[in-house]
Amino acid sequence: MMLTWRKEWIGPFDSTWSIFEKIRLVNSINETDLLSIINPEYKKRQRKYRNINTLIGFNLTELERQGVYLRVTLDSMERLKQIVNIPIYHVSVYHSHLVYCSQCLDNDYHSFLHQFKLINNCPFHLSDLIDKCEKCNKVIYVHNLSNNTPFCCSCGQSLKQSFDDPLWKKWGGEVHIKDDIVLSWLNKVGIMKS
């Protein structure tokens, strides 16, 4: 099965999780079906498909064949790590659980910048980042997300407050970083030029 997808729907600093959720929305498929399409070796509940930051275990070539190009996102995430000069390689600078801005999610947008451990406020809205479901109060790991409904906790709580339709018209649009420190980091590692 070929996925419906347009490369223009990937916005600046879009996270891999956000991209996967948008693919699920556009194609009306659940997480299991998506993982099966993009990785023919996928078997339900395999742990190697749970890291939204590294995509270890994912078949990037198959994703690209489907029109989903994530290498720029992964490269930008790798470059941002240069800000933190830690010689211990097993320490991640990205949260392993979902950290998000509700205003961004209302536009079906989640940034890998939200996942960066040194960032506590959304660089675009300057609002506090959220790391738990507002209903069940659990930290949201990939396996705690709804298999059937994008942008939704497994308890049934939507992580979005707004459901404007069709949002895909806004996907991939410009975002403006308001946090000067984050902006300086992005300039320093060459992700963004001022």
BALOBA-1460 file (C-alpha; in Angstrom, 3 decimals):
// residues 194
<rec num="1" residu="m" x="0.000" y="0.000" z="0.000"/>
<rec num="2" residu="m" x="1.257" y="3.451" z="-0.897"/>
<rec num="3" residu="l" x="0.721" y="6.196" z="1.642"/>
<rec num="4" residu="t" x="-0.884" y="9.508" z="0.807"/>
<rec num="5" residu="w" x="1.738" y="12.090" z="1.735"/>
<rec num="6" residu="r" x="3.258" y="15.345" z="0.505"/>
<rec num="7" residu="k" x="6.767" y="16.381" z="1.489"/>
<rec num="8" residu="e" x="5.482" y="19.976" z="1.887"/>
<rec num="9" residu="w" x="3.523" y="18.815" z="4.954"/>
<rec num="10" residu="i" x="6.753" y="18.520" z="6.946"/>
<rec num="11" residu="g" x="7.345" y="21.844" z="8.660"/>
<rec num="12" residu="p" x="10.523" y="23.329" z="10.063"/>
<rec num="13" residu="f" x="11.583" y="21.508" z="13.243"/>
<rec num="14" residu="d" x="8.706" y="19.006" z="12.866"/>
<rec num="15" residu="s" x="9.259" y="15.945" z="15.044"/>
<rec num="16" residu="t" x="9.154" y="12.433" z="13.648"/>
<rec num="17" residu="w" x="6.204" y="11.693" z="15.953"/>
<rec num="18" residu="s" x="4.261" y="14.652" z="14.549"/>
<rec num="19" residu="i" x="4.954" y="13.488" z="11.004"/>
<rec num="20" residu="f" x="3.791" y="9.948" z="11.795"/>
<rec num="21" residu="e" x="0.600" y="11.261" z="13.434"/>
<rec num="22" residu="k" x="-0.158" y="13.381" z="10.355"/>
<rec num="23" residu="i" x="0.408" y="10.356" z="8.105"/>
<rec num="24" residu="r" x="-2.090" y="8.432" z="10.238"/>
<rec num="25" residu="l" x="-4.629" y="11.275" z="9.954"/>
<rec num="26" residu="v" x="-4.340" y="11.637" z="6.184"/>
<rec num="27" residu="n" x="-4.442" y="7.901" z="5.519"/>
<rec num="28" residu="s" x="-7.026" y="6.995" z="8.204"/>
<rec num="29" residu="i" x="-4.824" y="4.212" z="9.524"/>
<rec num="30" residu="n" x="-3.826" y="3.106" z="12.996"/>
<rec num="31" residu="e" x="-0.293" y="2.917" z="14.365"/>
<rec num="32" residu="t" x="0.052" y="-0.830" z="13.766"/>
<rec num="33" residu="d" x="-0.936" y="-0.457" z="10.102"/>
<rec num="34" residu="l" x="1.482" y="2.449" z="9.618"/>
<rec num="35" residu="l" x="4.385" y="0.539" z="11.159"/>
<rec num="36" residu="s" x="3.554" y="-2.494" z="8.997"/>
<rec num="37" residu="i" x="3.489" y="-0.380" z="5.822"/>
<rec num="38" residu="i" x="6.783" y="1.418" z="6.442"/>
<rec num="39" residu="n" x="8.574" y="-1.610" z="7.852"/>
<rec num="40" residu="p" x="7.562" y="-4.979" z="6.393"/>
<rec num="41" residu="e" x="9.467" y="-6.833" z="9.182"/>
<rec num="42" residu="y" x="7.359" y="-5.129" z="11.868"/>
<rec num="43" residu="k" x="5.725" y="-7.370" z="14.442"/>
<rec num="44" residu="k" x="3.194" y="-5.893" z="16.857"/>
<rec num="45" residu="r" x="4.601" y="-4.527" z="20.140"/>
<rec num="46" residu="q" x="8.265" y="-4.687" z="19.118"/>
<rec num="47" residu="r" x="10.205" y="-2.358" z="21.417"/>
<rec num="48" residu="k" x="12.638" y="-1.227" z="18.733"/>
<rec num="49" residu="y" x="9.880" y="0.854" z="17.129"/>
<rec num="50" residu="r" x="9.292" y="2.988" z="20.208"/>
<rec num="51" residu="n" x="12.090" y="5.556" z="20.026"/>
<rec num="52" residu="i" x="10.651" y="8.655" z="18.377"/>
<rec num="53" residu="n" x="14.005" y="10.430" z="18.579"/>
<rec num="54" residu="t" x="16.378" y="8.023" z="16.854"/>
<rec num="55" residu="l" x="14.071" y="5.879" z="14.692"/>
<rec num="56" residu="i" x="16.389" y="2.941" z="15.303"/>
<rec num="57" residu="g" x="14.770" y="-0.087" z="13.718"/>
<rec num="58" residu="f" x="12.833" y="1.964" z="11.182"/>
<rec num="59" residu="n" x="13.423" y="1.455" z="7.470"/>
<rec num="60" residu="l" x="14.255" y="4.997" z="6.283"/>
<rec num="61" residu="t" x="14.607" y="3.790" z="2.686"/>
<rec num="62" residu="e" x="11.031" y="2.469" z="2.729"/>
<rec num="63" residu="l" x="9.828" y="5.720" z="4.277"/>
<rec num="64" residu="e" x="11.513" y="7.655" z="1.464"/>
<rec num="65" residu="r" x="9.989" y="5.303" z="-1.109"/>
<rec num="66" residu="q" x="6.643" y="6.289" z="0.415"/>
<rec num="67" residu="g" x="7.577" y="9.992" z="0.028"/>
<rec num="68" residu="v" x="8.378" y="10.604" z="3.695"/>
<rec num="69" residu="y" x="11.812" y="12.209" z="4.062"/>
<rec num="70" residu="l" x="13.037" y="12.292" z="7.666"/>
<rec num="71" residu="r" x="16.804" y="12.502" z="7.239"/>
<rec num="72" residu="v" x="16.839" y="16.337" z="7.502"/>
<rec num="73" residu="t" x="14.898" y="16.133" z="10.785"/>
<rec num="74" residu="l" x="17.218" y="13.443" z="12.163"/>
<rec num="75" residu="d" x="20.298" y="15.395" z="11.033"/>
<rec num="76" residu="s" x="19.011" y="18.581" z="12.706"/>
<rec num="77" residu="m" x="18.359" y="16.663" z="15.927"/>
<rec num="78" residu="e" x="21.889" y="15.271" z="15.816"/>
<rec num="79" residu="r" x="23.366" y="18.745" z="15.253"/>
<rec num="80" residu="l" x="21.383" y="20.237" z="18.145"/>
<rec num="81" residu="k" x="23.093" y="17.726" z="20.457"/>
<rec num="82" residu="q" x="26.314" y="19.704" z="19.950"/>
<rec num="83" residu="i" x="24.942" y="22.338" z="22.351"/>
<rec num="84" residu="v" x="25.341" y="19.854" z="25.182"/>
<rec num="85" residu="n" x="28.957" y="18.825" z="25.427"/>
<rec num="86" residu="i" x="28.588" y="15.554" z="27.318"/>
<rec num="87" residu="p" x="31.248" y="12.884" z="26.702"/>
<rec num="88" residu="i" x="28.947" y="10.120" z="28.013"/>
<rec num="89" residu="y" x="27.317" y="8.740" z="24.865"/>
<rec num="90" residu="h" x="24.489" y="6.823" z="26.497"/>
<rec num="91" residu="v" x="22.981" y="9.984" z="27.994"/>
<rec num="92" residu="s" x="20.231" y="11.321" z="25.766"/>
<rec num="93" residu="v" x="19.606" y="15.032" z="25.429"/>
<rec num="94" residu="y" x="16.071" y="14.248" z="24.246"/>
<rec num="95" residu="h" x="13.179" y="13.137" z="26.419"/>
<rec num="96" residu="s" x="12.159" y="9.514" z="25.804"/>
<rec num="97" residu="h" x="8.554" y="10.438" z="26.613"/>
<rec num="98" residu="l" x="6.398" y="12.937" z="24.779"/>
<rec num="99" residu="v" x="6.785" y="16.602" z="25.769"/>
<rec num="100" residu="y" x="4.498" y="18.978" z="23.913"/>
<rec num="101" residu="c" x="2.893" y="22.402" z="23.589"/>
<rec num="102" residu="s" x="-0.906" y="22.309" z="23.468"/>
<rec num="103" residu="q" x="-1.010" y="25.345" z="21.157"/>
<rec num="104" residu="c" x="1.302" y="23.629" z="18.681"/>
<rec num="105" residu="l" x="-0.682" y="20.376" z="18.835"/>
<rec num="106" residu="d" x="-3.866" y="22.283" z="18.028"/>
<rec num="107" residu="n" x="-2.244" y="22.778" z="14.619"/>
<rec num="108" residu="d" x="-1.130" y="19.119" z="14.381"/>
<rec num="109" residu="y" x="2.419" y="20.311" z="15.014"/>
<rec num="110" residu="h" x="5.002" y="18.965" z="17.406"/>
<rec num="111" residu="s" x="8.644" y="19.968" z="17.251"/>
<rec num="112" residu="f" x="11.748" y="17.986" z="18.098"/>
<rec num="113" residu="l" x="12.717" y="21.149" z="20.000"/>
<rec num="114" residu="h" x="9.960" y="20.270" z="22.503"/>
<rec num="115" residu="q" x="11.788" y="17.000" z="23.165"/>
<rec num="116" residu="f" x="15.155" y="18.678" z="23.875"/>
<rec num="117" residu="k" x="15.791" y="18.409" z="27.625"/>
<rec num="118" residu="l" x="17.186" y="21.934" z="27.987"/>
<rec num="119" residu="i" x="13.936" y="23.481" z="26.727"/>
<rec num="120" residu="n" x="11.101" y="23.918" z="29.250"/>
<rec num="121" residu="n" x="8.928" y="26.352" z="27.308"/>
<rec num="122" residu="c" x="7.678" y="26.154" z="23.762"/>
<rec num="123" residu="p" x="10.159" y="28.130" z="21.636"/>
<rec num="124" residu="f" x="7.265" y="29.262" z="19.405"/>
<rec num="125" residu="h" x="4.611" y="30.226" z="22.000"/>
<rec num="126" residu="l" x="6.781" y="30.588" z="25.142"/>
<rec num="127" residu="s" x="4.164" y="28.561" z="27.047"/>
<rec num="128" residu="d" x="5.054" y="25.774" z="29.486"/>
<rec num="129" residu="l" x="5.633" y="22.400" z="27.878"/>
<rec num="130" residu="i" x="3.412" y="19.532" z="29.008"/>
<rec num="131" residu="d" x="4.758" y="16.061" z="29.752"/>
<rec num="132" residu="k" x="1.690" y="14.262" z="31.124"/>
<rec num="133" residu="c" x="-1.809" y="13.481" z="29.969"/>
<rec num="134" residu="e" x="-4.226" y="15.974" z="31.500"/>
<rec num="135" residu="k" x="-6.806" y="13.220" z="32.151"/>
<rec num="136" residu="c" x="-4.883" y="10.191" z="33.456"/>
<rec num="137" residu="n" x="-1.831" y="12.205" z="34.615"/>
<rec num="138" residu="k" x="0.574" y="9.613" z="33.158"/>
<rec num="139" residu="v" x="3.800" y="10.452" z="31.391"/>
<rec num="140" residu="i" x="3.131" y="9.768" z="27.724"/>
<rec num="141" residu="y" x="5.455" y="7.260" z="26.091"/>
<rec num="142" residu="v" x="4.892" y="6.105" z="22.520"/>
<rec num="143" residu="h" x="3.304" y="2.904" z="23.822"/>
<rec num="144" residu="n" x="0.883" y="5.064" z="25.922"/>
<rec num="145" residu="l" x="-0.554" y="6.694" z="22.824"/>
<rec num="146" residu="s" x="-3.756" y="5.560" z="21.192"/>
<rec num="147" residu="n" x="-3.176" y="3.004" z="18.453"/>
<rec num="148" residu="n" x="-6.341" y="4.135" z="16.670"/>
<rec num="149" residu="t" x="-6.598" y="7.912" z="17.133"/>
<rec num="150" residu="p" x="-3.728" y="10.283" z="16.251"/>
<rec num="151" residu="f" x="-2.669" y="12.854" z="18.857"/>
<rec num="152" residu="c" x="-4.505" y="10.949" z="21.601"/>
<rec num="153" residu="c" x="-3.455" y="9.261" z="24.866"/>
<rec num="154" residu="s" x="-4.343" y="5.590" z="25.312"/>
<rec num="155" residu="c" x="-6.804" y="6.650" z="28.051"/>
<rec num="156" residu="g" x="-8.882" y="8.314" z="25.321"/>
<rec num="157" residu="q" x="-7.923" y="11.916" z="26.091"/>
<rec num="158" residu="s" x="-7.103" y="13.985" z="23.021"/>
<rec num="159" residu="l" x="-3.870" y="15.929" z="23.405"/>
<rec num="160" residu="k" x="-5.360" y="18.615" z="21.148"/>
<rec num="161" residu="q" x="-7.864" y="21.237" z="22.252"/>
<rec num="162" residu="s" x="-8.971" y="22.345" z="18.798"/>
<rec num="163" residu="f" x="-10.214" y="20.325" z="15.834"/>
<rec num="164" residu="d" x="-10.242" y="22.768" z="12.935"/>
<rec num="165" residu="d" x="-10.764" y="20.968" z="9.680"/>
<rec num="166" residu="p" x="-8.918" y="20.573" z="7.349"/>
<rec num="167" residu="l" x="-5.644" y="21.316" z="9.091"/>
<rec num="168" residu="w" x="-3.524" y="19.782" z="6.344"/>
<rec num="169" residu="k" x="-3.766" y="23.117" z="4.539"/>
<rec num="170" residu="k" x="-1.633" y="24.626" z="7.339"/>
<rec num="171" residu="w" x="0.885" y="21.765" z="7.594"/>
<rec num="172" residu="g" x="4.459" y="22.625" z="6.691"/>
<rec num="173" residu="g" x="3.947" y="26.354" z="7.171"/>
<rec num="174" residu="e" x="6.448" y="28.691" z="8.708"/>
<rec num="175" residu="v" x="7.013" y="28.765" z="12.426"/>
<rec num="176" residu="h" x="8.639" y="31.632" z="14.290"/>
<rec num="177" residu="i" x="10.974" y="31.009" z="17.185"/>
<rec num="178" residu="k" x="10.418" y="33.591" z="19.914"/>
<rec num="179" residu="d" x="12.964" y="32.204" z="22.388"/>
<rec num="180" residu="d" x="16.258" y="34.034" z="21.806"/>
<rec num="181" residu="i" x="18.350" y="31.372" z="23.555"/>
<rec num="182" residu="v" x="16.959" y="28.575" z="21.371"/>
<rec num="183" residu="l" x="17.455" y="30.775" z="18.319"/>
<rec num="184" residu="s" x="21.108" y="31.317" z="19.267"/>
<rec num="185" residu="w" x="21.607" y="27.552" z="19.705"/>
<rec num="186" residu="l" x="20.145" y="26.842" z="16.272"/>
<rec num="187" residu="n" x="22.402" y="29.483" z="14.730"/>
<rec num="188" residu="k" x="25.445" y="28.127" z="16.584"/>
<rec num="189" residu="v" x="25.036" y="24.585" z="15.255"/>
<rec num="190" residu="g" x="24.068" y="25.756" z="11.767"/>
<rec num="191" residu="i" x="20.475" y="24.550" z="11.751"/>
<rec num="192" residu="m" x="19.246" y="28.083" z="11.220"/>
<rec num="193" residu="k" x="20.961" y="31.178" z="9.923"/>
<rec num="194" residu="s" x="20.043" y="34.589" z="11.332"/>
